[in-house]
Amino acid sequence: MQRKWWKKKPTSIGHCYTEGLFSYSMHINYFGDILLFSGWSLLTHSLIAFIFLLLMTLMFVFIHIPGLDSYLSQRYGSEFNDYSAKTKKLVPFVY
């Protein structure tokens, strides 16, 4: 919601959102998905759920995040590059 409200401001046009939870992780939404499916995997004690979790995490790390970072770097230039240099990619305070 914070990002949605921020994007409605005229001063936000053409800028990269780096506030709220996105100040801790560049791809906090992917991290949320990993937490959700981790809980599901633990709750169900299912090997299949764990395999999906593992595959999803690997796809985020090796496919989605690099592609999105490349796009954002082209779109926002040095603003995104500065943000990327000081913010973790996926897991807050870790990676």
PyRosetta script that sets phi, psi and omega in degrees:
from pyrosetta import init, pose_from_sequence

init()
pose = pose_from_sequence("MQRKWWKKKPTSIGHCYTEGLFSYSMHINYFGDILLFSGWSLLTHSLIAFIFLLLMTLMFVFIHIPGLDSYLSQRYGSEFNDYSAKTKKLVPFVY")
pose.set_psi(1, -38.5)
pose.set_omega(1, -179.7)
pose.set_phi(2, -59.3)
pose.set_psi(2, -43.8)
pose.set_omega(2, 179.9)
pose.set_phi(3, -64.7)
pose.set_psi(3, -40.1)
pose.set_omega(3, 179.8)
pose.set_phi(4, -61.6)
pose.set_psi(4, -45.5)
pose.set_omega(4, 179.2)
pose.set_phi(5, -65.9)
pose.set_psi(5, -39.5)
pose.set_omega(5, 179.8)
pose.set_phi(6, -62.6)
pose.set_psi(6, -42.3)
pose.set_omega(6, -178.1)
pose.set_phi(7, -66.0)
pose.set_psi(7, -22.4)
pose.set_omega(7, 179.7)
pose.set_phi(8, -76.3)
pose.set_psi(8, -17.6)
pose.set_omega(8, -179.9)
pose.set_phi(9, -73.6)
pose.set_psi(9, 135.4)
pose.set_omega(9, 178.8)
pose.set_phi(10, -60.8)
pose.set_psi(10, -29.4)
pose.set_omega(10, -179.4)
pose.set_phi(11, -74.2)
pose.set_psi(11, -11.2)
pose.set_omega(11, -178.5)
pose.set_phi(12, -88.7)
pose.set_psi(12, -12.6)
pose.set_omega(12, -176.3)
pose.set_phi(13, -61.3)
pose.set_psi(13, 128.2)
pose.set_omega(13, 177.9)
pose.set_phi(14, 82.2)
pose.set_psi(14, 8.6)
pose.set_omega(14, -179.7)
pose.set_phi(15, -116.9)
pose.set_psi(15, 155.3)
pose.set_omega(15, -179.8)
pose.set_phi(16, -87.6)
pose.set_psi(16, 132.2)
pose.set_omega(16, 179.8)
pose.set_phi(17, -77.1)
pose.set_psi(17, 121.8)
pose.set_omega(17, -177.2)
pose.set_phi(18, -131.6)
pose.set_psi(18, 18.6)
pose.set_omega(18, -176.0)
pose.set_phi(19, -102.9)
pose.set_psi(19, -177.4)
pose.set_omega(19, 176.4)
pose.set_phi(20, 57.9)
pose.set_psi(20, -139.7)
pose.set_omega(20, 179.9)
pose.set_phi(21, -65.4)
pose.set_psi(21, -23.8)
pose.set_omega(21, 179.1)
pose.set_phi(22, -70.8)
pose.set_psi(22, -7.6)
pose.set_omega(22, 174.1)
pose.set_phi(23, -80.2)
pose.set_psi(23, -14.3)
pose.set_omega(23, 178.6)
pose.set_phi(24, -98.4)
pose.set_psi(24, -30.8)
pose.set_omega(24, -178.2)
pose.set_phi(25, -151.5)
pose.set_psi(25, 134.3)
pose.set_omega(25, -178.5)
pose.set_phi(26, -66.9)
pose.set_psi(26, -29.8)
pose.set_omega(26, -177.4)
pose.set_phi(27, -124.5)
pose.set_psi(27, 57.9)
pose.set_omega(27, -175.1)
pose.set_phi(28, -64.2)
pose.set_psi(28, -27.5)
pose.set_omega(28, 178.0)
pose.set_phi(29, -66.8)
pose.set_psi(29, -38.3)
pose.set_omega(29, 176.3)
pose.set_phi(30, -66.7)
pose.set_psi(30, -39.8)
pose.set_omega(30, 177.3)
pose.set_phi(31, -60.6)
pose.set_psi(31, -40.2)
pose.set_omega(31, 177.0)
pose.set_phi(32, -62.3)
pose.set_psi(32, -40.0)
pose.set_omega(32, 176.7)
pose.set_phi(33, -62.8)
pose.set_psi(33, -41.4)
pose.set_omega(33, 179.0)
pose.set_phi(34, -64.1)
pose.set_psi(34, -42.0)
pose.set_omega(34, 177.1)
pose.set_phi(35, -62.9)
pose.set_psi(35, -43.0)
pose.set_omega(35, 179.7)
pose.set_phi(36, -59.6)
pose.set_psi(36, -49.6)
pose.set_omega(36, -177.6)
pose.set_phi(37, -74.2)
pose.set_psi(37, -24.7)
pose.set_omega(37, 173.1)
pose.set_phi(38, -64.2)
pose.set_psi(38, -45.7)
pose.set_omega(38, 177.2)
pose.set_phi(39, -61.7)
pose.set_psi(39, -43.2)
pose.set_omega(39, 179.2)
pose.set_phi(40, -62.1)
pose.set_psi(40, -42.8)
pose.set_omega(40, 179.6)
pose.set_phi(41, -63.1)
pose.set_psi(41, -43.3)
pose.set_omega(41, 178.6)
pose.set_phi(42, -67.3)
pose.set_psi(42, -39.8)
pose.set_omega(42, -178.4)
pose.set_phi(43, -66.4)
pose.set_psi(43, -39.6)
pose.set_omega(43, -175.7)
pose.set_phi(44, -87.7)
pose.set_psi(44, -17.3)
pose.set_omega(44, -175.9)
pose.set_phi(45, 53.9)
pose.set_psi(45, 38.5)
pose.set_omega(45, -175.3)
pose.set_phi(46, -105.9)
pose.set_psi(46, 130.5)
pose.set_omega(46, 176.7)
pose.set_phi(47, -64.9)
pose.set_psi(47, -38.6)
pose.set_omega(47, 179.5)
pose.set_phi(48, -62.8)
pose.set_psi(48, -42.5)
pose.set_omega(48, 177.8)
pose.set_phi(49, -63.4)
pose.set_psi(49, -38.4)
pose.set_omega(49, 178.0)
pose.set_phi(50, -67.0)
pose.set_psi(50, -39.6)
pose.set_omega(50, 178.4)
pose.set_phi(51, -63.9)
pose.set_psi(51, -42.6)
pose.set_omega(51, 176.4)
pose.set_phi(52, -60.9)
pose.set_psi(52, -42.9)
pose.set_omega(52, 177.7)
pose.set_phi(53, -59.3)
pose.set_psi(53, -46.8)
pose.set_omega(53, -179.3)
pose.set_phi(54, -63.4)
pose.set_psi(54, -46.6)
pose.set_omega(54, 179.1)
pose.set_phi(55, -62.9)
pose.set_psi(55, -42.6)
pose.set_omega(55, 179.4)
pose.set_phi(56, -62.4)
pose.set_psi(56, -44.5)
pose.set_omega(56, 179.6)
pose.set_phi(57, -62.8)
pose.set_psi(57, -44.5)
pose.set_omega(57, 178.9)
pose.set_phi(58, -63.3)
pose.set_psi(58, -38.7)
pose.set_omega(58, 177.8)
pose.set_phi(59, -65.6)
pose.set_psi(59, -40.8)
pose.set_omega(59, 176.7)
pose.set_phi(60, -60.1)
pose.set_psi(60, -50.0)
pose.set_omega(60, -173.5)
pose.set_phi(61, -68.5)
pose.set_psi(61, -42.0)
pose.set_omega(61, -172.0)
pose.set_phi(62, -102.1)
pose.set_psi(62, -14.4)
pose.set_omega(62, -178.0)
pose.set_phi(63, -121.0)
pose.set_psi(63, -61.7)
pose.set_omega(63, -172.7)
pose.set_phi(64, -66.9)
pose.set_psi(64, -49.8)
pose.set_omega(64, -176.4)
pose.set_phi(65, -64.4)
pose.set_psi(65, -49.0)
pose.set_omega(65, 178.2)
pose.set_phi(66, -59.8)
pose.set_psi(66, -40.3)
pose.set_omega(66, 178.9)
pose.set_phi(67, -65.0)
pose.set_psi(67, -44.9)
pose.set_omega(67, -180.0)
pose.set_phi(68, -67.3)
pose.set_psi(68, -40.3)
pose.set_omega(68, 178.3)
pose.set_phi(69, -62.3)
pose.set_psi(69, -39.3)
pose.set_omega(69, 177.8)
pose.set_phi(70, -62.9)
pose.set_psi(70, -45.4)
pose.set_omega(70, 178.5)
pose.set_phi(71, -61.9)
pose.set_psi(71, -47.0)
pose.set_omega(71, -178.2)
pose.set_phi(72, -65.9)
pose.set_psi(72, -34.8)
pose.set_omega(72, 177.5)
pose.set_phi(73, -64.1)
pose.set_psi(73, -40.6)
pose.set_omega(73, 177.8)
pose.set_phi(74, -68.9)
pose.set_psi(74, -39.1)
pose.set_omega(74, -175.9)
pose.set_phi(75, -73.8)
pose.set_psi(75, -43.4)
pose.set_omega(75, -173.6)
pose.set_phi(76, -107.4)
pose.set_psi(76, -8.8)
pose.set_omega(76, 175.4)
pose.set_phi(77, 61.1)
pose.set_psi(77, -131.3)
pose.set_omega(77, -174.2)
pose.set_phi(78, -64.7)
pose.set_psi(78, -28.1)
pose.set_omega(78, 177.7)
pose.set_phi(79, -60.9)
pose.set_psi(79, -45.3)
pose.set_omega(79, 178.0)
pose.set_phi(80, -71.1)
pose.set_psi(80, -39.9)
pose.set_omega(80, -179.2)
pose.set_phi(81, -62.1)
pose.set_psi(81, -39.3)
pose.set_omega(81, 176.3)
pose.set_phi(82, -65.2)
pose.set_psi(82, -43.8)
pose.set_omega(82, 177.7)
pose.set_phi(83, -61.6)
pose.set_psi(83, -43.4)
pose.set_omega(83, -179.4)
pose.set_phi(84, -64.3)
pose.set_psi(84, -35.3)
pose.set_omega(84, -178.2)
pose.set_phi(85, -69.1)
pose.set_psi(85, -26.6)
pose.set_omega(85, -175.7)
pose.set_phi(86, -110.3)
pose.set_psi(86, -0.9)
pose.set_omega(86, -175.6)
pose.set_phi(87, -122.3)
pose.set_psi(87, 139.2)
pose.set_omega(87, 177.7)
pose.set_phi(88, -66.6)
pose.set_psi(88, 151.4)
pose.set_omega(88, -176.6)
pose.set_phi(89, -72.8)
pose.set_psi(89, -48.6)
pose.set_omega(89, -170.3)
pose.set_phi(90, -129.8)
pose.set_psi(90, -57.4)
pose.set_omega(90, -176.4)
pose.set_phi(91, -97.4)
pose.set_psi(91, 117.7)
pose.set_omega(91, -179.1)
pose.set_phi(92, -52.5)
pose.set_psi(92, 134.7)
pose.set_omega(92, 177.5)
pose.set_phi(93, 68.0)
pose.set_psi(93, -0.2)
pose.set_omega(93, -176.5)
pose.set_phi(94, -121.7)
pose.set_psi(94, -66.1)
pose.set_omega(94, -176.9)
pose.set_phi(95, -137.6)
pose.dump_pdb("model.pdb")
